[in-house]
Each structure stands twice: as C-alpha cells, then as structure tokens.
C-alpha cells in the first residue's frame, strides 16, 4: 500500500494530487489527507476532493487557546467532512505547539 499526502508540493493542488494517484495505477494507492497542510482559505474545498480516496488521515492540531481549544482552523468541521465522505479509517493525531501566547479572552 502507498499513501500520498498533501505535503507542500504538487500534492497541495488536490486535482493534481488525484491525478498522480490515478496515473500511478495500483489499486492500493490512497491519499493521506493532512488537515493542517492546506491553506485555511481552500481547506474544505481541497479536502472534499481527496477525502473519498483517503486510507488514513493526519489530524494535525497546531494552535490552541487558553482552554486548549484548537484555533488554527475548524478541526471539528474537518472530521465531520471526513465522515460525510464515508471515511471510517484511522486518524493519526499529532500536535505541534507554537510559541504564540494563548489567547486571553
């Protein structure tokens, strides 16, 4: 099995990402969407294109407020979107702490 992730290269364009997977050919080639890698402006549209081909999801969380709620993007909406596209696989959770001070309000 081979997984291709949207990691700061040509796979960041979801249509090209899917083209690579189709052209590579093997039936055991899947996407590994990483929630935290798409720009917030295009995140949901991009995820909608590749989630139906996902085998595993990298559920990265980076920035948190003082209550440890994710603030860098709508993490819950990403999970709901994955479920809407029928994803029932593994979420590989990771966190990346930033040096920003937590919000106070």
Biopython code that builds the backbone (N, CA, C, O; Angstrom):
import numpy as np
from Bio.PDB.StructureBuilder import StructureBuilder

atoms = [
    (1, "UNK", "N", (0.833, -1.167, 0.000)),
    (1, "UNK", "CA", (0.000, 0.000, 0.000)),
    (1, "UNK", "C", (0.883, 1.237, 0.000)),
    (1, "UNK", "O", (1.925, 1.274, 0.654)),
    (2, "UNK", "N", (0.453, 2.244, -0.738)),
    (2, "UNK", "CA", (1.183, 3.508, -0.811)),
    (2, "UNK", "C", (0.200, 4.639, -0.545)),
    (2, "UNK", "O", (-0.879, 4.694, -1.135)),
    (3, "UNK", "N", (0.591, 5.545, 0.358)),
    (3, "UNK", "CA", (-0.231, 6.695, 0.699)),
    (3, "UNK", "C", (0.466, 7.963, 0.232)),
    (3, "UNK", "O", (1.670, 8.120, 0.433)),
    (4, "UNK", "N", (-0.284, 8.869, -0.392)),
    (4, "UNK", "CA", (0.282, 10.150, -0.813)),
    (4, "UNK", "C", (-0.361, 11.257, 0.003)),
    (4, "UNK", "O", (-1.586, 11.346, 0.089)),
    (5, "UNK", "N", (0.475, 12.101, 0.602)),
    (5, "UNK", "CA", (-0.010, 13.144, 1.499)),
    (5, "UNK", "C", (0.133, 14.512, 0.847)),
    (5, "UNK", "O", (1.041, 14.732, 0.045)),
    (6, "UNK", "N", (-0.760, 15.425, 1.189)),
    (6, "UNK", "CA", (-0.701, 16.804, 0.705)),
    (6, "UNK", "C", (0.364, 17.569, 1.499)),
    (6, "UNK", "O", (0.063, 18.277, 2.459)),
    (7, "UNK", "N", (1.612, 17.401, 1.067)),
    (7, "UNK", "CA", (2.739, 17.950, 1.830)),
    (7, "UNK", "C", (3.552, 18.940, 1.017)),
    (7, "UNK", "O", (4.618, 18.593, 0.509)),
    (8, "UNK", "N", (3.071, 20.159, 0.888)),
    (8, "UNK", "CA", (3.835, 21.297, 0.385)),
    (8, "UNK", "C", (4.546, 21.054, -0.942)),
    (8, "UNK", "O", (5.696, 21.461, -1.107)),
    (9, "UNK", "N", (3.912, 20.427, -1.846)),
    (9, "UNK", "CA", (4.480, 20.192, -3.169)),
    (9, "UNK", "C", (3.324, 20.162, -4.148)),
    (9, "UNK", "O", (2.306, 20.819, -3.932)),
    (10, "UNK", "N", (3.474, 19.407, -5.219)),
    (10, "UNK", "CA", (2.394, 19.363, -6.196)),
    (10, "UNK", "C", (1.135, 18.724, -5.636)),
    (10, "UNK", "O", (0.050, 18.926, -6.181)),
    (11, "UNK", "N", (1.254, 17.964, -4.566)),
    (11, "UNK", "CA", (0.078, 17.354, -3.947)),
    (11, "UNK", "C", (-0.784, 18.369, -3.199)),
    (11, "UNK", "O", (-1.873, 18.025, -2.740)),
    (12, "UNK", "N", (-0.321, 19.605, -3.069)),
    (12, "UNK", "CA", (-1.122, 20.635, -2.426)),
    (12, "UNK", "C", (-2.273, 21.078, -3.316)),
    (12, "UNK", "O", (-3.242, 21.658, -2.826)),
    (13, "UNK", "N", (-2.186, 20.818, -4.607)),
    (13, "UNK", "CA", (-3.292, 21.076, -5.528)),
    (13, "UNK", "C", (-4.081, 19.781, -5.623)),
    (13, "UNK", "O", (-3.591, 18.816, -6.210)),
    (14, "UNK", "N", (-5.289, 19.724, -5.065)),
    (14, "UNK", "CA", (-5.998, 18.447, -4.960)),
    (14, "UNK", "C", (-6.255, 17.755, -6.296)),
    (14, "UNK", "O", (-6.227, 16.526, -6.359)),
    (15, "UNK", "N", (-6.504, 18.509, -7.358)),
    (15, "UNK", "CA", (-6.739, 17.868, -8.659)),
    (15, "UNK", "C", (-5.478, 17.170, -9.164)),
    (15, "UNK", "O", (-5.551, 16.084, -9.739)),
    (16, "UNK", "N", (-4.325, 17.796, -8.947)),
    (16, "UNK", "CA", (-3.055, 17.174, -9.349)),
    (16, "UNK", "C", (-2.754, 15.988, -8.439)),
    (16, "UNK", "O", (-2.256, 14.959, -8.897)),
    (17, "UNK", "N", (-3.053, 16.130, -7.162)),
    (17, "UNK", "CA", (-2.858, 15.033, -6.207)),
    (17, "UNK", "C", (-3.621, 13.791, -6.668)),
    (17, "UNK", "O", (-3.071, 12.690, -6.678)),
    (18, "UNK", "N", (-4.882, 13.968, -7.047)),
    (18, "UNK", "CA", (-5.680, 12.839, -7.515)),
    (18, "UNK", "C", (-5.195, 12.306, -8.851)),
    (18, "UNK", "O", (-5.252, 11.102, -9.099)),
    (19, "UNK", "N", (-4.719, 13.194, -9.712)),
    (19, "UNK", "CA", (-4.174, 12.754, -10.995)),
    (19, "UNK", "C", (-2.948, 11.860, -10.781)),
    (19, "UNK", "O", (-2.802, 10.837, -11.449)),
    (20, "UNK", "N", (-2.094, 12.235, -9.878)),
    (20, "UNK", "CA", (-0.915, 11.413, -9.554)),
    (20, "UNK", "C", (-1.362, 10.032, -9.108)),
    (20, "UNK", "O", (-0.819, 9.022, -9.555)),
    (21, "UNK", "N", (-2.350, 9.987, -8.227)),
    (21, "UNK", "CA", (-2.829, 8.696, -7.734)),
    (21, "UNK", "C", (-3.431, 7.854, -8.862)),
    (21, "UNK", "O", (-3.179, 6.651, -8.942)),
    (22, "UNK", "N", (-4.218, 8.478, -9.725)),
    (22, "UNK", "CA", (-4.829, 7.740, -10.839)),
    (22, "UNK", "C", (-3.775, 7.228, -11.810)),
    (22, "UNK", "O", (-3.822, 6.073, -12.235)),
    (23, "UNK", "N", (-2.827, 8.088, -12.158)),
    (23, "UNK", "CA", (-1.810, 7.726, -13.142)),
    (23, "UNK", "C", (-0.826, 6.689, -12.604)),
    (23, "UNK", "O", (-0.284, 5.889, -13.367)),
    (24, "UNK", "N", (-0.596, 6.704, -11.298)),
    (24, "UNK", "CA", (0.325, 5.726, -10.709)),
    (24, "UNK", "C", (-0.232, 4.313, -10.817)),
    (24, "UNK", "O", (0.525, 3.343, -10.871)),
    (25, "UNK", "N", (-1.536, 4.202, -10.847)),
    (25, "UNK", "CA", (-2.171, 2.959, -11.223)),
    (25, "UNK", "C", (-2.542, 1.925, -10.200)),
    (25, "UNK", "O", (-3.658, 1.409, -10.261)),
    (26, "UNK", "N", (-1.691, 1.588, -9.267)),
    (26, "UNK", "CA", (-2.058, 0.446, -8.427)),
    (26, "UNK", "C", (-3.344, 0.708, -7.653)),
    (26, "UNK", "O", (-3.640, 1.836, -7.259)),
    (27, "UNK", "N", (-4.074, -0.334, -7.453)),
    (27, "UNK", "CA", (-5.343, -0.227, -6.735)),
    (27, "UNK", "C", (-5.128, 0.041, -5.244)),
    (27, "UNK", "O", (-6.065, 0.416, -4.540)),
    (28, "UNK", "N", (-3.915, -0.148, -4.768)),
    (28, "UNK", "CA", (-3.650, 0.064, -3.344)),
    (28, "UNK", "C", (-2.903, 1.383, -3.104)),
    (28, "UNK", "O", (-2.034, 1.464, -2.236)),
    (29, "UNK", "N", (-3.251, 2.403, -3.880)),
    (29, "UNK", "CA", (-2.674, 3.738, -3.721)),
    (29, "UNK", "C", (-3.787, 4.664, -3.235)),
    (29, "UNK", "O", (-4.822, 4.794, -3.890)),
    (30, "UNK", "N", (-3.574, 5.301, -2.099)),
    (30, "UNK", "CA", (-4.601, 6.120, -1.465)),
    (30, "UNK", "C", (-4.029, 7.473, -1.081)),
    (30, "UNK", "O", (-2.817, 7.687, -1.107)),
    (31, "UNK", "N", (-4.935, 8.388, -0.721)),
    (31, "UNK", "CA", (-4.482, 9.666, -0.185)),
    (31, "UNK", "C", (-4.386, 9.582, 1.336)),
    (31, "UNK", "O", (-5.049, 8.766, 1.977)),
    (32, "UNK", "N", (-3.551, 10.442, 1.888)),
    (32, "UNK", "CA", (-3.430, 10.607, 3.332)),
    (32, "UNK", "C", (-3.612, 12.102, 3.597)),
    (32, "UNK", "O", (-2.632, 12.827, 3.771)),
    (33, "UNK", "N", (-4.862, 12.562, 3.628)),
    (33, "UNK", "CA", (-5.093, 13.991, 3.835)),
    (33, "UNK", "C", (-4.554, 14.451, 5.184)),
    (33, "UNK", "O", (-4.753, 13.793, 6.205)),
    (34, "UNK", "N", (-3.874, 15.582, 5.170)),
    (34, "UNK", "CA", (-3.380, 16.204, 6.393)),
    (34, "UNK", "C", (-4.182, 17.486, 6.597)),
    (34, "UNK", "O", (-4.041, 18.440, 5.831)),
    (35, "UNK", "N", (-5.019, 17.506, 7.627)),
    (35, "UNK", "CA", (-5.870, 18.660, 7.880)),
    (35, "UNK", "C", (-5.071, 19.953, 7.965)),
    (35, "UNK", "O", (-5.524, 20.988, 7.475)),
    (36, "UNK", "N", (-3.916, 19.915, 8.564)),
    (36, "UNK", "CA", (-3.160, 21.138, 8.822)),
    (36, "UNK", "C", (-2.319, 21.658, 7.684)),
    (36, "UNK", "O", (-1.663, 22.688, 7.844)),
    (37, "UNK", "N", (-2.305, 20.995, 6.537)),
    (37, "UNK", "CA", (-1.411, 21.426, 5.473)),
    (37, "UNK", "C", (-2.040, 22.319, 4.416)),
    (37, "UNK", "O", (-1.323, 23.043, 3.725)),
    (38, "UNK", "N", (-3.353, 22.289, 4.272)),
    (38, "UNK", "CA", (-3.984, 23.168, 3.283)),
    (38, "UNK", "C", (-4.167, 24.559, 3.857)),
    (38, "UNK", "O", (-4.405, 24.710, 5.055)),
    (39, "UNK", "N", (-4.056, 25.588, 3.007)),
    (39, "UNK", "CA", (-4.368, 26.949, 3.479)),
    (39, "UNK", "C", (-5.827, 27.000, 3.948)),
    (39, "UNK", "O", (-6.693, 26.356, 3.356)),
    (40, "UNK", "N", (-6.091, 27.752, 4.992)),
    (40, "UNK", "CA", (-7.429, 27.829, 5.560)),
    (40, "UNK", "C", (-8.445, 28.257, 4.499)),
    (40, "UNK", "O", (-9.587, 27.798, 4.511)),
    (41, "UNK", "N", (-8.033, 29.134, 3.587)),
    (41, "UNK", "CA", (-8.954, 29.660, 2.569)),
    (41, "UNK", "C", (-9.485, 28.575, 1.634)),
    (41, "UNK", "O", (-10.601, 28.697, 1.129)),
    (42, "UNK", "N", (-8.717, 27.529, 1.397)),
    (42, "UNK", "CA", (-9.128, 26.482, 0.451)),
    (42, "UNK", "C", (-9.240, 25.110, 1.102)),
    (42, "UNK", "O", (-9.464, 24.113, 0.417)),
    (43, "UNK", "N", (-9.088, 25.058, 2.409)),
    (43, "UNK", "CA", (-9.010, 23.782, 3.122)),
    (43, "UNK", "C", (-10.202, 22.867, 2.832)),
    (43, "UNK", "O", (-10.010, 21.720, 2.427)),
    (44, "UNK", "N", (-11.409, 23.349, 3.032)),
    (44, "UNK", "CA", (-12.574, 22.474, 2.910)),
    (44, "UNK", "C", (-12.813, 22.036, 1.471)),
    (44, "UNK", "O", (-13.160, 20.880, 1.230)),
    (45, "UNK", "N", (-12.632, 22.946, 0.507)),
    (45, "UNK", "CA", (-12.802, 22.574, -0.899)),
    (45, "UNK", "C", (-11.770, 21.529, -1.310)),
    (45, "UNK", "O", (-12.090, 20.594, -2.045)),
    (46, "UNK", "N", (-10.548, 21.683, -0.844)),
    (46, "UNK", "CA", (-9.487, 20.731, -1.183)),
    (46, "UNK", "C", (-9.740, 19.376, -0.537)),
    (46, "UNK", "O", (-9.602, 18.337, -1.183)),
    (47, "UNK", "N", (-10.110, 19.390, 0.738)),
    (47, "UNK", "CA", (-10.391, 18.128, 1.430)),
    (47, "UNK", "C", (-11.560, 17.390, 0.784)),
    (47, "UNK", "O", (-11.535, 16.164, 0.681)),
    (48, "UNK", "N", (-12.576, 18.120, 0.350)),
    (48, "UNK", "CA", (-13.723, 17.491, -0.302)),
    (48, "UNK", "C", (-13.299, 16.671, -1.517)),
    (48, "UNK", "O", (-13.909, 15.646, -1.824)),
    (49, "UNK", "N", (-12.265, 17.119, -2.198)),
    (49, "UNK", "CA", (-11.811, 16.421, -3.406)),
    (49, "UNK", "C", (-11.048, 15.139, -3.093)),
    (49, "UNK", "O", (-11.146, 14.172, -3.847)),
    (50, "UNK", "N", (-10.294, 15.111, -2.003)),
    (50, "UNK", "CA", (-9.422, 13.947, -1.777)),
    (50, "UNK", "C", (-9.898, 12.989, -0.681)),
    (50, "UNK", "O", (-9.386, 11.875, -0.572)),
    (51, "UNK", "N", (-10.867, 13.411, 0.128)),
    (51, "UNK", "CA", (-11.283, 12.563, 1.252)),
    (51, "UNK", "C", (-11.873, 11.223, 0.830)),
    (51, "UNK", "O", (-11.702, 10.233, 1.542)),
    (52, "UNK", "N", (-12.548, 11.166, -0.285)),
    (52, "UNK", "CA", (-13.143, 9.889, -0.691)),
    (52, "UNK", "C", (-12.086, 8.873, -1.108)),
    (52, "UNK", "O", (-12.403, 7.699, -1.297)),
    (53, "UNK", "N", (-10.834, 9.308, -1.253)),
    (53, "UNK", "CA", (-9.726, 8.419, -1.620)),
    (53, "UNK", "C", (-8.800, 8.154, -0.433)),
    (53, "UNK", "O", (-7.734, 7.559, -0.592)),
    (54, "UNK", "N", (-9.212, 8.597, 0.757)),
    (54, "UNK", "CA", (-8.338, 8.520, 1.936)),
    (54, "UNK", "C", (-8.327, 7.131, 2.560)),
    (54, "UNK", "O", (-9.353, 6.455, 2.642)),
    (55, "UNK", "N", (-7.145, 6.726, 2.993)),
    (55, "UNK", "CA", (-6.985, 5.486, 3.743)),
    (55, "UNK", "C", (-6.757, 5.804, 5.222)),
    (55, "UNK", "O", (-7.200, 5.075, 6.110)),
    (56, "UNK", "N", (-6.059, 6.904, 5.457)),
    (56, "UNK", "CA", (-5.734, 7.366, 6.802)),
    (56, "UNK", "C", (-5.744, 8.888, 6.750)),
    (56, "UNK", "O", (-5.562, 9.472, 5.681)),
    (57, "UNK", "N", (-5.952, 9.531, 7.886)),
    (57, "UNK", "CA", (-5.944, 10.991, 7.944)),
    (57, "UNK", "C", (-4.957, 11.450, 9.000)),
    (57, "UNK", "O", (-4.932, 10.932, 10.116)),
    (58, "UNK", "N", (-4.143, 12.432, 8.630)),
    (58, "UNK", "CA", (-3.260, 13.072, 9.587)),
    (58, "UNK", "C", (-4.031, 14.230, 10.204)),
    (58, "UNK", "O", (-4.249, 15.255, 9.558)),
    (59, "UNK", "N", (-4.437, 14.065, 11.439)),
    (59, "UNK", "CA", (-5.287, 15.041, 12.124)),
    (59, "UNK", "C", (-4.428, 15.959, 12.984)),
    (59, "UNK", "O", (-4.430, 15.876, 14.212)),
    (60, "UNK", "N", (-3.708, 16.821, 12.316)),
    (60, "UNK", "CA", (-2.766, 17.709, 12.991)),
    (60, "UNK", "C", (-3.499, 18.860, 13.670)),
    (60, "UNK", "O", (-4.445, 19.412, 13.108)),
    (61, "UNK", "N", (-3.083, 19.213, 14.836)),
    (61, "UNK", "CA", (-3.580, 20.391, 15.536)),
    (61, "UNK", "C", (-2.377, 21.209, 15.970)),
    (61, "UNK", "O", (-1.427, 20.666, 16.533)),
    (62, "UNK", "N", (-2.411, 22.514, 15.712)),
    (62, "UNK", "CA", (-1.217, 23.310, 15.944)),
    (62, "UNK", "C", (-1.388, 24.407, 16.991)),
    (62, "UNK", "O", (-0.568, 24.512, 17.903)),
    (63, "UNK", "N", (-2.415, 25.210, 16.884)),
    (63, "UNK", "CA", (-2.549, 26.347, 17.785)),
    (63, "UNK", "C", (-3.775, 26.175, 18.673)),
    (63, "UNK", "O", (-4.828, 25.719, 18.226)),
    (64, "UNK", "N", (-3.614, 26.549, 19.942)),
    (64, "UNK", "CA", (-4.669, 26.367, 20.934)),
    (64, "UNK", "C", (-4.855, 27.651, 21.726)),
    (64, "UNK", "O", (-3.924, 28.444, 21.866)),
    (65, "UNK", "N", (-6.067, 27.854, 22.247)),
    (65, "UNK", "CA", (-6.284, 28.973, 23.154)),
    (65, "UNK", "C", (-6.027, 28.512, 24.588)),
    (65, "UNK", "O", (-5.567, 27.393, 24.813)),
    (66, "UNK", "N", (-6.325, 29.375, 25.547)),
    (66, "UNK", "CA", (-6.017, 29.039, 26.949)),
    (66, "UNK", "C", (-6.817, 27.849, 27.464)),
    (66, "UNK", "O", (-6.425, 27.217, 28.445)),
    (67, "UNK", "N", (-7.948, 27.534, 26.805)),
    (67, "UNK", "CA", (-8.775, 26.382, 27.193)),
    (67, "UNK", "C", (-8.405, 25.130, 26.393)),
    (67, "UNK", "O", (-9.118, 24.127, 26.423)),
    (68, "UNK", "N", (-7.285, 25.203, 25.683)),
    (68, "UNK", "CA", (-6.774, 24.123, 24.840)),
    (68, "UNK", "C", (-7.745, 23.728, 23.719)),
    (68, "UNK", "O", (-7.812, 22.565, 23.319)),
    (69, "UNK", "N", (-8.490, 24.716, 23.226)),
    (69, "UNK", "CA", (-9.340, 24.520, 22.052)),
    (69, "UNK", "C", (-8.520, 24.900, 20.826)),
    (69, "UNK", "O", (-7.779, 25.883, 20.837)),
    (70, "UNK", "N", (-8.666, 24.112, 19.779)),
    (70, "UNK", "CA", (-7.913, 24.384, 18.559)),
    (70, "UNK", "C", (-8.408, 25.687, 17.930)),
    (70, "UNK", "O", (-9.614, 25.906, 17.810)),
    (71, "UNK", "N", (-7.470, 26.550, 17.529)),
    (71, "UNK", "CA", (-7.850, 27.828, 16.935)),
    (71, "UNK", "C", (-7.257, 28.048, 15.549)),
    (71, "UNK", "O", (-7.628, 29.015, 14.885)),
    (72, "UNK", "N", (-6.366, 27.204, 15.093)),
    (72, "UNK", "CA", (-5.724, 27.434, 13.802)),
    (72, "UNK", "C", (-6.668, 27.169, 12.631)),
    (72, "UNK", "O", (-6.514, 27.778, 11.573)),
    (73, "UNK", "N", (-7.636, 26.278, 12.800)),
    (73, "UNK", "CA", (-8.661, 26.002, 11.795)),
    (73, "UNK", "C", (-9.762, 25.188, 12.467)),
    (73, "UNK", "O", (-9.607, 24.742, 13.604)),
    (74, "UNK", "N", (-10.869, 25.000, 11.764)),
    (74, "UNK", "CA", (-12.019, 24.306, 12.332)),
    (74, "UNK", "C", (-11.801, 22.789, 12.252)),
    (74, "UNK", "O", (-12.239, 22.133, 11.307)),
    (75, "UNK", "N", (-11.127, 22.261, 13.248)),
    (75, "UNK", "CA", (-10.776, 20.844, 13.311)),
    (75, "UNK", "C", (-12.027, 19.964, 13.296)),
    (75, "UNK", "O", (-12.083, 18.967, 12.578)),
    (76, "UNK", "N", (-13.017, 20.338, 14.088)),
    (76, "UNK", "CA", (-14.242, 19.549, 14.166)),
    (76, "UNK", "C", (-14.937, 19.467, 12.807)),
    (76, "UNK", "O", (-15.461, 18.418, 12.435)),
    (77, "UNK", "N", (-14.939, 20.577, 12.072)),
    (77, "UNK", "CA", (-15.551, 20.586, 10.746)),
    (77, "UNK", "C", (-14.795, 19.647, 9.805)),
    (77, "UNK", "O", (-15.415, 19.000, 8.961)),
    (78, "UNK", "N", (-13.486, 19.563, 9.932)),
    (78, "UNK", "CA", (-12.692, 18.644, 9.105)),
    (78, "UNK", "C", (-13.097, 17.194, 9.376)),
    (78, "UNK", "O", (-13.252, 16.408, 8.441)),
    (79, "UNK", "N", (-13.268, 16.842, 10.641)),
    (79, "UNK", "CA", (-13.679, 15.478, 10.997)),
    (79, "UNK", "C", (-15.085, 15.203, 10.461)),
    (79, "UNK", "O", (-15.345, 14.134, 9.908)),
    (80, "UNK", "N", (-15.978, 16.160, 10.625)),
    (80, "UNK", "CA", (-17.342, 15.989, 10.111)),
    (80, "UNK", "C", (-17.339, 15.813, 8.593)),
    (80, "UNK", "O", (-18.099, 15.007, 8.057)),
    (81, "UNK", "N", (-16.498, 16.556, 7.915)),
    (81, "UNK", "CA", (-16.385, 16.444, 6.462)),
    (81, "UNK", "C", (-15.882, 15.052, 6.072)),
    (81, "UNK", "O", (-16.401, 14.433, 5.143)),
    (82, "UNK", "N", (-14.875, 14.571, 6.784)),
    (82, "UNK", "CA", (-14.349, 13.231, 6.510)),
    (82, "UNK", "C", (-15.443, 12.180, 6.683)),
    (82, "UNK", "O", (-15.579, 11.276, 5.859)),
    (83, "UNK", "N", (-16.214, 12.302, 7.746)),
    (83, "UNK", "CA", (-17.306, 11.349, 7.990)),
    (83, "UNK", "C", (-18.371, 11.450, 6.896)),
    (83, "UNK", "O", (-18.923, 10.436, 6.468)),
    (84, "UNK", "N", (-18.654, 12.664, 6.450)),
    (84, "UNK", "CA", (-19.637, 12.850, 5.383)),
    (84, "UNK", "C", (-19.204, 12.150, 4.097)),
    (84, "UNK", "O", (-20.043, 11.679, 3.329)),
    (85, "UNK", "N", (-17.898, 12.083, 3.864)),
    (85, "UNK", "CA", (-17.377, 11.409, 2.677)),
    (85, "UNK", "C", (-17.140, 9.920, 2.919)),
    (85, "UNK", "O", (-16.520, 9.243, 2.099)),
    (86, "UNK", "N", (-17.635, 9.416, 4.046)),
    (86, "UNK", "CA", (-17.589, 7.986, 4.301)),
    (86, "UNK", "C", (-16.307, 7.469, 4.916)),
    (86, "UNK", "O", (-16.092, 6.257, 4.954)),
    (87, "UNK", "N", (-15.447, 8.355, 5.401)),
    (87, "UNK", "CA", (-14.194, 7.905, 5.992)),
    (87, "UNK", "C", (-14.459, 7.218, 7.325)),
    (87, "UNK", "O", (-15.101, 7.784, 8.209)),
    (88, "UNK", "N", (-13.962, 6.001, 7.462)),
    (88, "UNK", "CA", (-14.099, 5.245, 8.715)),
    (88, "UNK", "C", (-12.755, 4.689, 9.171)),
    (88, "UNK", "O", (-12.700, 3.818, 10.039)),
    (89, "UNK", "N", (-11.682, 5.190, 8.589)),
    (89, "UNK", "CA", (-10.352, 4.680, 8.889)),
    (89, "UNK", "C", (-9.720, 5.307, 10.111)),
    (89, "UNK", "O", (-10.411, 5.780, 11.014)),
    (90, "UNK", "N", (-8.414, 5.306, 10.128)),
    (90, "UNK", "CA", (-7.616, 5.762, 11.262)),
    (90, "UNK", "C", (-7.287, 7.241, 11.132)),
    (90, "UNK", "O", (-6.892, 7.711, 10.065)),
    (91, "UNK", "N", (-7.455, 7.967, 12.233)),
    (91, "UNK", "CA", (-6.985, 9.343, 12.337)),
    (91, "UNK", "C", (-5.675, 9.301, 13.095)),
    (91, "UNK", "O", (-5.642, 8.877, 14.250)),
    (92, "UNK", "N", (-4.621, 9.721, 12.479)),
    (92, "UNK", "CA", (-3.316, 9.773, 13.133)),
    (92, "UNK", "C", (-3.187, 11.159, 13.750)),
    (92, "UNK", "O", (-2.931, 12.137, 13.047)),
    (93, "UNK", "N", (-3.363, 11.240, 15.047)),
    (93, "UNK", "CA", (-3.344, 12.534, 15.715)),
    (93, "UNK", "C", (-1.936, 13.009, 15.995)),
    (93, "UNK", "O", (-1.068, 12.233, 16.397)),
    (94, "UNK", "N", (-1.723, 14.284, 15.780)),
    (94, "UNK", "CA", (-0.443, 14.890, 16.137)),
    (94, "UNK", "C", (-0.716, 16.320, 16.563)),
    (94, "UNK", "O", (-1.704, 16.932, 16.159)),
    (95, "UNK", "N", (0.153, 16.820, 17.361)),
    (95, "UNK", "CA", (0.034, 18.215, 17.765)),
    (95, "UNK", "C", (1.381, 18.880, 17.577)),
    (95, "UNK", "O", (2.438, 18.269, 17.731)),
    (96, "UNK", "N", (1.302, 20.131, 17.245)),
    (96, "UNK", "CA", (2.517, 20.926, 17.067)),
    (96, "UNK", "C", (2.284, 22.199, 17.868)),
    (96, "UNK", "O", (1.425, 23.010, 17.524)),
    (97, "UNK", "N", (3.034, 22.362, 18.908)),
    (97, "UNK", "CA", (2.859, 23.536, 19.761)),
    (97, "UNK", "C", (3.590, 24.705, 19.141)),
    (97, "UNK", "O", (4.698, 24.552, 18.626)),
    (98, "UNK", "N", (2.972, 25.871, 19.189)),
    (98, "UNK", "CA", (3.615, 27.076, 18.693)),
    (98, "UNK", "C", (4.097, 27.891, 19.884)),
    (98, "UNK", "O", (3.719, 27.622, 21.025)),
    (99, "UNK", "N", (4.906, 28.858, 19.622)),
    (99, "UNK", "CA", (5.418, 29.717, 20.676)),
    (99, "UNK", "C", (4.512, 30.921, 20.925)),
    (99, "UNK", "O", (4.829, 31.766, 21.762)),
    (100, "UNK", "N", (3.373, 31.013, 20.200)),
    (100, "UNK", "CA", (2.442, 32.118, 20.405)),
    (100, "UNK", "C", (1.820, 32.006, 21.790)),
    (100, "UNK", "O", (1.570, 30.914, 22.301)),
    (101, "UNK", "N", (1.580, 33.176, 22.378)),
    (101, "UNK", "CA", (0.890, 33.166, 23.667)),
    (101, "UNK", "C", (-0.560, 32.802, 23.443)),
    (101, "UNK", "O", (-1.146, 33.163, 22.423)),
    (102, "UNK", "N", (-1.137, 32.096, 24.381)),
    (102, "UNK", "CA", (-2.537, 31.714, 24.291)),
    (102, "UNK", "C", (-3.404, 32.957, 24.373)),
    (102, "UNK", "O", (-3.062, 33.936, 25.036)),
    (103, "UNK", "N", (-4.530, 32.894, 23.685)),
    (103, "UNK", "CA", (-5.499, 33.980, 23.744)),
    (103, "UNK", "C", (-5.985, 34.135, 25.186)),
    (103, "UNK", "O", (-6.094, 33.150, 25.917)),
    (104, "UNK", "N", (-6.270, 35.340, 25.582)),
    (104, "UNK", "CA", (-6.726, 35.556, 26.952)),
    (104, "UNK", "C", (-8.220, 35.817, 27.045)),
    (104, "UNK", "O", (-8.740, 35.932, 28.155)),
    (105, "UNK", "N", (-8.921, 35.915, 25.949)),
    (105, "UNK", "CA", (-10.329, 36.233, 26.043)),
    (105, "UNK", "C", (-11.140, 35.296, 25.313)),
    (105, "UNK", "O", (-12.364, 35.425, 25.291)),
]
sb = StructureBuilder()
sb.init_structure("model")
sb.init_model(0)
sb.init_chain("A")
sb.init_seg("    ")
for serial, (resi, resn, name, xyz) in enumerate(atoms, 1):
    if name == "N":
        sb.init_residue(resn, " ", resi, " ")
    sb.init_atom(name, np.array(xyz, "f"), 0.0, 1.0, " ", f" {name:<3s}", serial, name[0])
structure = sb.get_structure()
